[in-house]
Amino acid sequence: MDKLREPLPTTFRVAGSRQTAMVLKETIEKTYVPQLASVVFEDEPVGPPVQLSWYPDGLAWQLNVPKKVLRKSPEFKKFHSFLVFETEVVRLVVSLPSSLPPSLSPLSRARARAHLGEIYPDKKPSRCCPPSFSTSSRTIKSSTCAPHPDPRSVSPFVVPFRCSPPTTYPSPISPISLSPSPRVARIAQTAQLLEALHSTECSVPPGLLIANDSDYKRTHLLIHQSARLPSPCFMVTNVDASIFPALRLPFAPGQDSEAEAEAEVDVGKERKRRRGGMGGRALLFDRILCDVPCSGDGTLRKNVGIWKYWNPMDGNGLHGLQLRILQRAMRMLHPEGRIVYSTCSLNPVENEAVVTEALRIVPGFELVDVSEQMPTLVRRPGLTAWVPAADRDLTFLETYDAYMRSLPETKCGEARLGRSHWPPAESELGALHLERCMRVYPHLQDTGGFFVAVLRRKEGAPNGAAPSIKEGKRVAEESKVSDERETKKMRLGEDDGEDVSMTTATPPGKSRREDAVESGEAMDEDDAEESEPTEPSTPAPDAPATASAPAKDNGKGKGKGKEKQSGDGGFKESPYTFVAPDDPIVQGCIRQLSLTPTFPSSNILVRNPAGEPARSLYLTNDLVHAVLQSNDFKRMRLMTAGTKIFTKHEGVARAEASAEGRDTPFRLLSEGLPAVLPYVQPESIVDACIADLRTLLEDYYPLVTAFGEPFREALGAKPMGSHVVKFKEGSADGGASLTHDLVLPIWKSATSVSLMIDKKAKSALSLRVFGEDLTVAGREAAQKQAQKQARTASEAQTTTAISVEATPALDAMQEEEDVTVRAVEAARVDAGEGQVST
Ligand SMILES: C[S@@+](CC[C@H](N)C(=O)[O-])C[C@H]1O[C@@H](n2cnc3c(N)ncnc32)[C@H](O)[C@@H]1O
């Protein structure tokens, strides 16, 4: 309990591709740790960041200093800026030949990494060629990685249940917030999974990651944040995970009969017939992370609000939903797959009780012994005995029967707890192996509290061992779980997810508090943040894949963006339409950037009713393409798929083009660069040096003639439009240096050139490479700041004089205190009260 009263130390993780993550780690180790090692603040020594011993490769760090040290100590301020800037440039620093840039992302829980340990077990799943995990080296390797994998030869890599909505990007404090917002932490899992998927040399890996959240707003935050790790393999969905609909894929090569495919995946023919012939095999998942909504008592150290509002009925109420989500995951798991079930609660009712009941209902599954994974993460085994609190007054009753007897006869039908809230009988314990669950307590290694259990199918268990949604729902209902918090009402169809239709809504009266409990997070100021959908439009009725059926919108997202009420009562997102590979716009982009013939032009999609390449082009991999083409997304809302790579270049280019009677050209986006770069013919990439980078940063549109040779000549030889530039590693006068090659998109106009990255990223890059913000915006901001300081100082001087005159008694105090500070304060008070001292 004492530990729970202490604030959680700040942690951060160096993320991204292995190569660049290692470079950043080295910078922290060799530059910053020595600089911070001997800092003394207010006569107290303050320590440098320390590596978390249990985190693989030393990529996670803990920083145990008060906030004011970060604000006031020059050394720590510099380190803080370093973290902030690295986070800012994450999207644009591309180190050839690796596929994804590095980032610094927060890691307030060990859980995320623990998930990965199990997501990539040593043994490579036999049916797939996506990444396998080597625990010894902690690298994730891919045995095959062709830019065009046959979608039918790979197993999908999917996390369909509740993944990490993030903090808003770009958040200047996201890597190192001293009182980390719950949301800051949320991206960690999804980001790690994305990194894992991209940890090969392949820019368009063959797998698929689906992040799902039932909260519409949070899915937008997730999309926004995933721009840090743009991926053609990524989809975000918005649906209640306990009724996540089954997804389909086309038949595999060699599967010449429907029956063969059906037998393999155990999808009933009857159901398929009823579905109206949308053929194909079911998409089963290799790895599923069920990071279920929970009471969040393990986050007490960072979410102090939980102290005030916690009550035992939170966990009791969530038990049923947690159980249904886990069962749905079991239903959708590939025979050789694994599920990680996790919560940030220490309440056994939300943990061991859920796992026990799920294992009872789905007999073909077992808990995996993960004691060998992450051996330095100190943990305790799962509990085998507990007594749930039966009400808010903490009445503890040893057995379910005792609980039922304690209820007045008239209330028995409304029992709020089910048998599954109590521990299993002694006789069941041996087979369950609850000790294989992992409990992490805050006092063990100065962390938050959390629970992890890994499940898999027992060897030889039949594929169809898992129950349908209907069965799971029935069992959960039979346990008479009263779910106070659970506001989603499901109308179940005749069979499993294929036939389930749902209507979910948060009642108007639902409070933020309830919301926070449901999601396992406490309220935070940041919860007010919102991100807007990107491309408003109306869906086409015949769109090949159109998302609908929202899970939860809290009524706040109404009328926003592309959300539209459809005739059948569901919701419709903009359609996802694949454009023809020979589309003139696509071909124009290919020609402009000299893309190789292997560029996956058949995987370009647009999101507008006409299905025209009107503004933005997105890239998916083959598997995402197949999933979009084979499913109608009527029962869940598809929020995003793939990554945006090209956009119409507005402004001068539009004016020039229309004057010449041409179409407005498209340009390569910085977030699309990692995916597209391997397809750019190397000889078409323009070489440049650090001095050229400086010129591009200092001005919005420097003239071609402003550059030195050979860059100037190379630019002169290029046609107008989008190009890729490689700034070679090297140093410049004044200590500026590029430690590795940097590849960025540019736009060439008739006489000038501009760097195609956003203003904030430009500033961050400038600070990183040149140690100062050389950009126009940076210079303007510095100028404004200087003017403000000068104004404040002169106001302070005036007010001091006035105050001293008006109140001679201050003289004595002024001898002891800082005159300027007091005078500024006095001036503020006067201004606030409308008094003028004369
Ligand atoms: C524990 S939080 C997210 C955990 C996150 N991965 C982290 O590390 O902080 C729970 C999330 O589950 C979502 N959620 C709640 N009920 C859900 C349901 N029935 N289906 C899917 N997502 C749900 C909430 O919106 C919330 O974002």
The ligand as an SDF file (V2000), in Angstrom:
LIG
                    3D

 27 29  0  0  0  0  0  0  0  0999 V2000
   -7.4840   -0.7110  -20.5420 C   0  0  0  0  0  0  0  0  0  0  0  0
   -7.9480    0.4630  -21.6860 S   0  0  0  0  0  0  0  0  0  0  0  0
   -6.8340    0.3130  -22.9510 C   0  0  0  0  0  0  0  0  0  0  0  0
   -5.6640   -0.3110  -22.5820 C   0  0  0  0  0  0  0  0  0  0  0  0
   -4.4980    0.1560  -23.3390 C   0  0  0  0  0  0  0  0  0  0  0  0
   -4.0730   -0.8740  -24.2260 N   0  0  0  0  0  0  0  0  0  0  0  0
   -3.4370    0.5710  -22.3580 C   0  0  0  0  0  0  0  0  0  0  0  0
   -2.4220   -0.0110  -22.2720 O   0  0  0  0  0  0  0  0  0  0  0  0
   -3.6370    1.5390  -21.6590 O   0  0  0  0  0  0  0  0  0  0  0  0
   -9.4530   -0.1420  -22.2470 C   0  0  0  0  0  0  0  0  0  0  0  0
   -9.9300    0.2240  -23.6490 C   0  0  0  0  0  0  0  0  0  0  0  0
  -10.9480   -0.6950  -23.9870 O   0  0  0  0  0  0  0  0  0  0  0  0
  -11.9540   -0.0320  -24.6800 C   0  0  0  0  0  0  0  0  0  0  0  0
  -13.1750   -0.8550  -24.5160 N   0  0  0  0  0  0  0  0  0  0  0  0
  -14.0540   -0.8710  -23.4950 C   0  0  0  0  0  0  0  0  0  0  0  0
  -15.0120   -1.7930  -23.7310 N   0  0  0  0  0  0  0  0  0  0  0  0
  -14.7220   -2.3740  -24.9100 C   0  0  0  0  0  0  0  0  0  0  0  0
  -15.3520   -3.3660  -25.7060 C   0  0  0  0  0  0  0  0  0  0  0  0
  -16.4680   -3.9830  -25.3060 N   0  0  0  0  0  0  0  0  0  0  0  0
  -14.8040   -3.6890  -26.8820 N   0  0  0  0  0  0  0  0  0  0  0  0
  -13.6760   -3.0830  -27.3190 C   0  0  0  0  0  0  0  0  0  0  0  0
  -13.0440   -2.1220  -26.6130 N   0  0  0  0  0  0  0  0  0  0  0  0
  -13.5580   -1.7810  -25.4190 C   0  0  0  0  0  0  0  0  0  0  0  0
  -11.9800    1.3380  -24.0590 C   0  0  0  0  0  0  0  0  0  0  0  0
  -12.5180    2.2900  -24.9140 O   0  0  0  0  0  0  0  0  0  0  0  0
  -10.5180    1.5900  -23.7540 C   0  0  0  0  0  0  0  0  0  0  0  0
   -9.8920    2.2970  -24.7730 O   0  0  0  0  0  0  0  0  0  0  0  0
  1  2  1  0
  2  3  1  0
  2 10  1  0
  3  4  1  0
  4  5  1  0
  5  6  1  0
  5  7  1  0
  7  8  2  0
  7  9  1  0
 10 11  1  0
 11 12  1  0
 11 26  1  0
 12 13  1  0
 13 14  1  0
 13 24  1  0
 14 15  1  0
 14 23  1  0
 15 16  2  0
 16 17  1  0
 17 18  1  0
 17 23  2  0
 18 19  1  0
 18 20  2  0
 20 21  1  0
 21 22  2  0
 22 23  1  0
 24 25  1  0
 24 26  1  0
 26 27  1  0
M  CHG  2   2   1   9  -1
M  END
$$$$
